[in-house]
């Protein structure tokens, strides 16, 4: 079925719209990155100011943390730890997406399924992940999968909720229009539901990409011999506050990169929206 009938858009670029995008995209991008840089500088300045008021073992300054980061590079500690956490988070996010997206679509299409599953899904969110992580360790062992499972649990619900909400929010008249054009089943999902709910779906996928890092670290806090969460624990045991800062900052950057990567994919996939 032709997407034009549902969106009112044509496949060819509109000359005036293309000129507007060329005229305003660069300044908008410069403004966006400039604002991010200013916020980063403000955070760095606040960090420097508070570090002057505290002992290094309480709040080390940026330069101290940077030197400790260089030391982790020299002794080969950083990249294996970061790679382990990234692997756990990525695998957990993929598994959560593989389950949450189709289930969210089904819930969005079926009010009966939503009513049947809603109490259990809501109850699962009230369960502290930190409390169940030791059980997952007993069931799945000390290896990769116990951390991946925690990541799945944390990343699952945002994707499920936004997908179901986005699918349910598709206007019924557009669905009827799709059926008039002969769309049923998979073709209705592909040409009507998913394109029109894509923004909502991607919002959950982006949030889950960042939260999957949190899930991996929670699993590493419980029991691990590798990963950024393990470095945080080592820093705490050895009173090595700069090492803890190195690990925490790396986790922040990893979550931001995961979110940004999905955002770039979203912009590419939804470029037809203009």
Secondary structure by P-SEA (a helix, b strand, c coil): ccccccccccccccaaaaaaaaacaaaaaaaaaaaaaaaaaaaaaaaaaaaaaccccccccaaaaaaaaaaaaaacccaaaaaaaaaaaaaaaaaaaacaaaaaaaaaacaaaaaacaaaaaaaaacccccaaaaaaaaccccaaaaaaaaaaaaccaaaaaaaaaaaaccaaaaaaaaaacccccccccccccccaaaaaaaaaaaaaaaaaaaaaaaaaacccccaaaaaaaaaaacaaaaaaaaaaaaaaaaaaaaaaaaaaaaaaacccc
